[in-house]
Amino acid sequence: MSNVRIQWLTSDETMFEGDWLRYLISDIQDHIDIEFDWKKIKTDKNAILICNHAVPYRNVLESLRQNGKKYVVVLLSDENLLEPCEWLHDPNCMGLLRNYIHPNQLGHPKVSFFGLGYKREFTKYLKTEGNADRSLTWCFAGTPHGERAEMLKSFDVFKENKVHTCSGFNAEDGLTTKKYVNMLKNSVFALCPEGQDSMDSFRLYEALEAGCIPITKAYSKQFMIKPSYWHGIFRGIQDLPFIYAENWTECVEKLKGVSTEEIRALKEECETMWIYYKQVWKNNFKQYYTKLSN
């Protein structure tokens, strides 16, 4: 029996990233123990604790310390980079895995990053909803706030396309997961603007999972990671197989210059890259688990 528990302390009953997290630990075990009350989190063994700023996870870390146990924190939803992560200095802390990169933690020896991944049930519909015909040049689903309206107007020169706008993240007037998956499966490119509070966005990873080529900005004023924000996520790669540039006008011009053969090559490179980095991130989880097991 393992001396490591993988537990998720959450206040979100929908558990948006549930399937993605289960995939990332699938080389270790096939389940995550989920609790909504921090007092029910078990601290009798070393632990991988999945959490976010909205839950009192520090209480759990303190209990683990008192019991002489080691831990790894999987920190979700810190898109505003507000968590001080002061416990990184704790000898009992073996590491931090976070799904929003922090520019000041890129070189930290205890910190690793992984992509946001896909929403719950995304892969279920990806597997069951028929073959992709890719009849659409590009698609977008989301809120048209900020500069996104101008983005959509700029890309409208490329036909055929499909756009579905809604009132907010995971809102009721958004596409169902099934319809969203079908839209992506029938698109060659997917527009992936930055999220409301971060450069990052689930839609880029969902586009990759569905076999689309992402079109995205290289960075924002808040996240000036060079040569692009995405090089911070996909560590070690030099040439990303995306369409990306400093602004949407440049992205439009890049897309205009892409030939059919180049599109085919980009799609294959995206698929190869995505398979590779998913395994890298799975290996990171496995390595932390091994540290806790020893």
Beta strands, then each sheet from edge to edge (+ up, - down):
strand 1: 4-9
strand 2: 33-35
strand 3: 46-51
strand 4: 71-75
strand 5: 93-98
strand 6: 111-113
strand 7: 136-142
strand 8: 161-165
strand 9: 187-191
strand 10: 213-217
strand 11: 243-245
sheet 1: 2+ 1+ 3+ 4+ 5+ 6+
sheet 2: 8+ 7+ 9+ 10+ 11+
end
